[in-house]
Amino acid sequence: MNKVKIGNIQMFYIMVGYVLGTAIILGLGLKVKQDAWIFILIGTLGGMFLMTIYTKLSAFYPNDSLVQMMPKIIGKFLSYPIIFLYIFHFTYSAARACRELGDLLASTILVETPQIVIIGSFMVLIIYCLRGGIEPFFRMGEVVFPVYIFALILIWILLLSVKGNDVTNLTPILANGVNPVLKEAVPAAINFPFGETIVFMMFFPFLNDKYKLKKIGIFAVLFGGILLTVNSIMIILVLGPEIYSQNIFAFLTATRMVSIADFLERFDVLVILMMVAGVFFKTGGFMFGAAIGIANVFNLKQTRSVILGLGTIITSLSLLSATSYMEHLNIGSMFFVPYVHTFLQIIVPILLLCIAFIRKRFN
């Protein structure tokens, strides 16, 4: 596994696709309504700050993944409980992404299909792709990502043709001041989806040109944040702030309103395909991150068998983690994102960087 090498452009494509992932479909900043785009921009700035921390840590230990560098920074006794927390975080986050895909497909085009069939089939595809190794997974980004971006831009152009498109839907900007938006955005907008890029610390040691790591990471977060910002603006223009704040799949709803000459319709298929591609990026990243972490802890030479076991666990966890989609969203917004994400994606990396800096300084 040490001989695996990832190209700079491959890393960039996968990171941007990962940031977009499920966030572009589910919508961000629903509570702040027409100020959702400001919510996302705040998250983007916070994400760039976190990426600076992640890349700086990796610069201190260029040949180590997050799991490998932690015992060197805080010792084995303190590091192993946190390492297992990270492995759980990656595994459970992959299960959440699969659940979101299953709920989207079950409520749109596969209404009569049981979720276990949808998620199970998708997981079989994921396992088949990932067992080829890290390099094929990142190479797939080169193929899928340009198509993904083309579909996104095409949908934006189509949304401009919707009759209900109204720029006044974005006003008043900051009607209640900046504090309510900041209160919602920090740390929620930073944690999801930008803070989740911490999983790429498991892949940074395999990058070909580590000198460009910081530029790649920060630019990927910035580019992904801009795309999410523009996307939220396009949705609000079409749906209005009230519908945007109450709709679970706002992007899908807005796309369904596209009708050209009462002939060209049903472009929502593009959104569903984008969701499948986004969940592929996200689930693949989390699964590989967890697999590399397990391989590092137990000194395994390969991850193929680990991925097979993780696929079984993730499929079961995605189905059993919540009884309904609303319960799934509540678990994420009330517990997982504000507590687990904040601790593992913000607090722990900052502490690790401070300790690593002191160690390097005095050694």
N, C-alpha and C positions, 0 to 999 in steps of 0.2 A: 504493500500500500504506500510505502514511502516513495516509490518511483512514479507515482501518479502525478501528472502535471496538468494544471488548468490554465488556459490562456486568459489574458486580461479581458478581451471582449466577451469571452464566454462567461466570466465572472460577472461582468457588468450586466449582460442580458438576464442572467438568472436572478441577480439581485433586484433589478427593476421589476421583473415579472413577479418576484416574491413579494415586493412591497405592494404592488397592485393587487395580486392574489384575490382574496375574498373581499378586500376593502372596497374595491371599485364597484362591486355588485351590491353589497349590503348597504353602502352609504355611510358617511361619517358626519358627526356633528348634528345629528337629527334634532337634538334639544335646542340648539341655537338657531334653527330654522334658516332664514336667509343669510345668516352670518357663518354658515357651515364652511364656506371657502376660507374665511379668516381662521376658523378652528383648525383646518387642515394645514394652513401656512404656519401656524404656531407649532403644530406637531412636526412639520418638516424641519423647522429651525432646531427644535429639540432633538429630532432624529439625527441631524447633522452633528450636533454636539455629542450625542452618544456614539455615533460612528467614529468620531475623532478619538474618543476614549477606547473603543474596541481596537482600532487600528494602532493606537499608541501602545496598548498592551501587547499586541501581536508583534510590534517592532522590538519590544524588549525581549520577547521569546519567539523569534521568527520561525523556528522549526517545531514549535509546540502548538497543539490545539488548546482550546480553553481548558479542557479536562487535564491535559498534560502539564500545563503551566501552573495550575492552581496549587498542587503540592509543593512546587518550588517557591511559591510566594508566601503561602500561609502554613505550610507543613501538612503532612498526611493526616494528622489527627483532626484538624479543623476542616480540611478540604473535602474528604470523602462524603460526609453528609450533604454538603452543598453540591458536589458532583452528581449525586443520585437525585437531588432536587432538580438539577438541570436536565438530566435524562428523563425524569418524569414530565417536566415542563415541555420538552420537545415531543414526547410521545402523546401527551394529552392534547397539545396544540394541533398535532396532526389529526387526531381523532375529531377535534372540533371542526377543522376544515372539511373533513369528510362528511360530517353531519350536516354542515351548511350546504354542501353540494347535494346531498341526498334529499334534504328538505326542499331545495329549489327545484330539482327535477321531479320530485314526487308531487309538487303543487302546480307544476306547469305542463310538462309534456308526457310524464309517465305516471299519471294519476292512479292508475290501477295496479301499478307495480309496487310490491313491498319494498321498503327501504333496505332490507337486508340484501335483496338482489341487486339494487342500485349500488350500494356502498361496497358489497362484496365483489361485484364485477369490476368496479373501479380499482379496488385494492389489488385484484389479480393483475390488472394492467400495470399498476404502479410497481408491484413486486417484480414482474417480468422485466420492466425497464431498468429498475434499480439494481437487479442482480448482475447486470452487465458491468457495474462499477461506477465510480465517480466521473471518469472522463466521458463515457457515453451520455450520462445524465446532463452534464454541462454542455456537451455538443448539441444535444437536443434543443437547448436554449437558442442556439444560433438558427435553428430551423423554425421553431415555433414563435419566437419573439417578434420577428418582423411581420409575420402574418397577424399576430395579436395586435400590434400597433396599427397596422393597416385597417383591421376591422374596427378598432376603436375610433380612428379618425373618420372612417366612413359613417359610423353611427352618429358622430357629432355633426357631420354635414347634413345627414338626414333629419336630425333633431331641429336644425335651423329651419326646415321646411314645415314644421308643425304650426298650424294656425294659432294655437294658444300661446305660442312663444312670445313672451313679454318681458322686456328688460326691467320694467318697474317691479317685477317679482323679487329683484335683488335689493329693493329699498324697503324701509329705511336701513341704512348701514349702521350697525352699532346703535340701535335705537335706545337701548338701555345702558349704553356705555360699554367700555372694554372689559370691565371686571367680570360680568357674567360669562363672557366668552372665555376669558382666561381661567375662570374657575372650572369650567367644563373641560377645557383643553389640557390643563395641567393636573395630573400627568396622563389622562386618558388618551389624548391625541398623540402623545409622545410614545406611549406604550404600544398602542396598536394603530397602524402596523409597523411603525418605524423601529420601535425597540426590539421587535421580534427578529431583527436582522442580527442579533447577537449570535444566532445559530451559525452564521457564516464564520465565526471565529473557529469553528471546527474545520473549515475548509481553507482558511488563509494559509496554513503551512504548505498547501499543494499549489499555490499560485506561482506561475513561472517567474514573473517580475515583481518581487516583493517591494521594490522601491516605489512602485506606482500604486501600492495598496491603498494608501490614504486618499489619493485622488479618485480612484475607482469607487471606493466606498462612499465618499461624500457626494460625488457627482451622481451616483446611482440613487441615493436617498433624495437628492434635490430633484432629479429628473422624475422619479416616481411621485414625489410630492406635488410637482407642477401638474402632472397628468391627472392626479386625483383632484386637485383644485379646479382645473378646467372642467373636469367631468361633473363635479358637484354644481358648478355654475350652470352648465348646460341642462342638468336635470331640474334645477330650481327655475330656470327660465321657462321650461315647458310645464312643470307640474305646479309651481307656486310653492311658497314656504310651508303652508299648512299641510298640503298633501305630502310634501317631501318629508316632513317631520313625523308623519304617521304611517308611512309606507315601508314595509320590511324590505321589499325589493324595488326601490325607487327607480333604479336604472332600467330595469326590465319593464316597469310600468310606463315610463316615459317613451321607451323605444316602441312599445305597442301602439302608441298614438300616431306613429309615422304612417302616412297613407299618401302615396303619390298618384294623383289622377284616379283615385279609387281602384287602382289596379295593382300597384306594387305595395304590398303589405307584408306583415309577419316577419319583420326584420329582427324580432326578439330571438330568433334562432341564433343569430350572431352573438347575442348577449350570453346565451346558454353555452355556446361553444367557448366563449371567452372565460366563462366561469369554470368550465372543465379544465381549460388550459391553466388558469390561475391557481386552481386547487392542485393541479399536477405540480406546478412549481413549488407551492407551499408545502404540500404533504411530502413531496420528494425531499425538499430541503430539511424538514423536521425529522423525517425518518432516517435520512443519511446522518444527520447530526447526532441523533440518539444512537444509531448503530456504531458510528465512529467512537462515541463516548464509551459505549459498552466494550468495544474492542480495545480501547486504550486502558480501561480499568482492569480488564481480565487478560491483558496481553495476548489478544487474539491476532492472528496474522491476516484474517480475511473477515468480511462483513456479510457474506452471502447468506449464511445460516442465520445470522442475527436479524437480517432484514426479513427473512421468512417468518421468524417468531414475532417480530414487531408488527408485521402485517396482520397477523392473527389477533394480537392484542389490540391494535388500533381499531380494527373492524368491530370487535366486541365492545370496546370502550365507547366508540361513537354511537352505538345503538343503545347502550345501557346508561350513558352519562346523564340523560334527561328523558322525561316521558313525553315532552312536547317541544316544539321549536321555541315557544315563548319562554319555557323554563330554561332551555339551552342559552338563550340570550340573557336571561336574568342572572344565571350563574356566571356568565362571562363579565357582564357589566357591574355586578354587585360584589363579586368576590375575586374571580381569577385575574382580571385585568388590574383592578386597583391594588391588590395585595401581592399576589404571586409575581405578576409582571413587574411591579414597582421594585420589589425586593431583588429579583434575579436579573432584571434588565437595566436597572438604574443604580440601586444602592450597592450591590455586590461589585459590579465592574468599577465603580468609582473608588471603592475601598481597595480593591485589588490593585488599581493603578497607583494609588497613593503609596501602598506598601511596596509595590514593585519599584517605584521611583526612589523610595528611601533605600531599599536594598541595593539598587544599582549605584546610587549616589555614594554610599558609604563602602561599597565593596570595590 
